[in-house]
Amino acid sequence: MTKYSRGCLLACLMLTLAGCTVWGEHPAKHWTDATGGESLERNFWREVKARDWAGLERHVSDTYVWLAPEGSMDKAAALQHLQQLQLNDYSLGDFKVELDGSTLIVTYTITMQGSFNGQAIPATPVQMMSVWQQEKSGWVAIAHSTVVPPAGR
């Protein structure tokens, strides 16, 4: 094998491995690891499930607005609302992320298993939208909207 053909073989092998997904994605396990809208949402829901309200509160703006079927809530009411949620498991998907300057707009679906205020949560995917803003202290959620599908869908 010539020096040239060994170089070509090595280059082809490196290109093949560069696109390889053997090791898979490394999800953000902490807020400091978050690199985009999807990882911010994954951290948000991980803290809701873990019931880490102090940790979650640090990543929610003082002017936070949550719009849910029950109505519009400020930060305090939204955190109290979330505390009624007992998540056993959940899955997130269908992410779309838009960056506008120092703001991320994230839409996605969530399917939850657990209860809310003692009542079982339907296993129907729910559409969500969150708005995150980059501040000196890091990313903070400034708004959230929940769209629950009509009954029977």
C-alpha positions as CSV (number, residue, x, y, z in Angstrom):
1,M,0.0,0.0,0.0
2,T,1.5,3.3,-1.0
3,K,1.8,6.3,1.3
4,Y,-0.9,8.1,-0.8
5,S,-3.4,5.2,-0.6
6,R,-2.8,4.9,3.2
7,G,-3.5,8.6,3.6
8,C,-6.7,8.3,1.5
9,L,-7.8,5.3,3.6
10,L,-7.1,7.2,6.8
11,A,-9.0,10.3,5.6
12,C,-12.0,8.2,4.6
13,L,-12.0,6.4,7.9
14,M,-11.9,9.7,9.8
15,L,-14.7,11.2,7.8
16,T,-16.8,8.1,8.5
17,L,-16.2,8.3,12.2
18,A,-16.8,12.0,12.3
19,G,-20.5,11.4,11.4
20,C,-20.8,8.4,13.7
21,T,-23.3,8.5,16.5
22,V,-21.8,5.6,18.5
23,W,-21.6,7.7,21.7
24,G,-25.0,9.5,21.2
25,E,-26.0,12.9,22.5
26,H,-24.7,14.1,25.8
27,P,-27.8,15.8,27.4
28,A,-27.3,18.7,29.8
29,K,-27.5,17.4,33.3
30,H,-27.1,20.8,34.9
31,W,-28.1,24.4,34.0
32,T,-24.5,25.3,33.3
33,D,-24.3,22.5,30.6
34,A,-27.3,23.9,28.8
35,T,-26.4,25.1,25.3
36,G,-29.8,25.8,23.7
37,G,-33.5,25.9,24.1
38,E,-34.0,22.1,24.2
39,S,-31.5,21.6,27.0
40,L,-33.0,24.5,29.0
41,E,-36.5,22.9,28.8
42,R,-35.1,19.5,29.7
43,N,-33.5,21.1,32.8
44,F,-36.7,22.9,33.7
45,W,-38.8,19.7,33.6
46,R,-36.0,17.7,35.4
47,E,-36.3,20.1,38.3
48,V,-40.1,20.0,38.3
49,K,-40.0,16.2,38.5
50,A,-37.3,16.3,41.2
51,R,-39.4,19.0,43.0
52,D,-36.4,21.2,43.3
53,W,-38.3,24.5,43.6
54,A,-35.4,26.6,44.8
55,G,-33.3,25.4,41.8
56,L,-36.1,26.1,39.4
57,E,-36.9,29.5,40.9
58,R,-33.4,30.7,40.1
59,H,-34.0,30.2,36.4
60,V,-37.4,31.9,36.3
61,S,-37.5,35.7,35.8
62,D,-39.2,37.9,38.4
63,T,-41.5,39.1,35.6
64,Y,-42.3,35.6,34.5
65,V,-45.8,34.9,33.0
66,W,-47.3,31.5,32.6
67,L,-50.4,31.1,30.5
68,A,-52.4,27.9,31.1
69,P,-56.0,26.8,30.6
70,E,-56.6,28.0,34.2
71,G,-55.5,31.6,33.2
72,S,-52.5,33.8,33.3
73,M,-50.1,33.5,36.3
74,D,-47.2,35.5,37.6
75,K,-44.0,33.8,38.9
76,A,-45.3,33.0,42.4
77,A,-48.6,31.6,41.1
78,A,-46.9,29.6,38.4
79,L,-44.5,28.0,40.8
80,Q,-47.3,27.2,43.2
81,H,-49.2,25.8,40.2
82,L,-46.3,23.5,39.3
83,Q,-46.0,22.4,42.9
84,Q,-49.4,20.7,42.5
85,L,-47.9,18.5,39.8
86,Q,-46.5,15.1,40.8
87,L,-44.5,13.8,37.8
88,N,-43.7,10.1,37.7
89,D,-42.3,10.4,34.2
90,Y,-42.5,12.6,31.2
91,S,-41.2,12.8,27.6
92,L,-40.4,15.8,25.5
93,G,-40.3,16.0,21.8
94,D,-41.0,17.9,18.5
95,F,-38.7,20.7,19.5
96,K,-38.4,23.9,17.5
97,V,-36.1,26.6,18.7
98,E,-35.8,30.1,17.4
99,L,-33.1,32.5,18.4
100,D,-33.8,36.3,18.3
101,G,-30.8,38.2,19.8
102,S,-30.6,37.2,23.4
103,T,-34.0,35.5,23.4
104,L,-34.9,31.8,22.7
105,I,-38.4,30.8,21.7
106,V,-38.9,27.1,22.3
107,T,-41.9,25.1,21.2
108,Y,-42.3,21.4,22.0
109,T,-44.7,18.7,23.2
110,I,-44.7,17.0,26.5
111,T,-46.4,13.8,27.6
112,M,-46.7,13.4,31.3
113,Q,-47.4,10.5,33.7
114,G,-48.5,11.5,37.2
115,S,-51.1,13.6,38.8
116,F,-52.1,17.2,39.1
117,N,-53.8,18.3,42.4
118,G,-54.5,14.6,43.1
119,Q,-56.1,13.9,39.7
120,A,-54.4,11.6,37.1
121,I,-52.9,13.5,34.1
122,P,-54.2,12.3,30.7
123,A,-51.5,10.7,28.6
124,T,-52.2,13.1,25.8
125,P,-49.3,15.2,24.4
126,V,-49.6,18.9,25.4
127,Q,-48.1,21.7,23.3
128,M,-45.8,24.1,25.1
129,M,-44.0,27.3,24.3
130,S,-41.4,28.9,26.5
131,V,-39.4,32.1,26.1
132,W,-35.9,32.3,27.5
133,Q,-33.7,35.4,27.9
134,Q,-29.9,35.5,28.3
135,E,-29.0,37.6,31.3
136,K,-25.7,38.1,33.1
137,S,-26.6,35.4,35.5
138,G,-27.4,32.9,32.7
139,W,-30.6,31.9,30.9
140,V,-34.0,32.7,32.6
141,A,-37.5,31.8,31.6
142,I,-39.6,34.9,31.0
143,A,-42.8,33.4,29.6
144,H,-44.5,30.0,29.1
145,S,-47.7,28.9,27.4
146,T,-49.6,25.6,27.6
147,V,-52.0,24.4,24.9
148,V,-54.1,21.5,26.1
149,P,-55.9,19.7,23.2
150,P,-59.7,19.6,23.4
151,A,-61.2,16.5,25.0
152,G,-61.6,13.5,22.7
153,R,-58.5,14.2,20.7
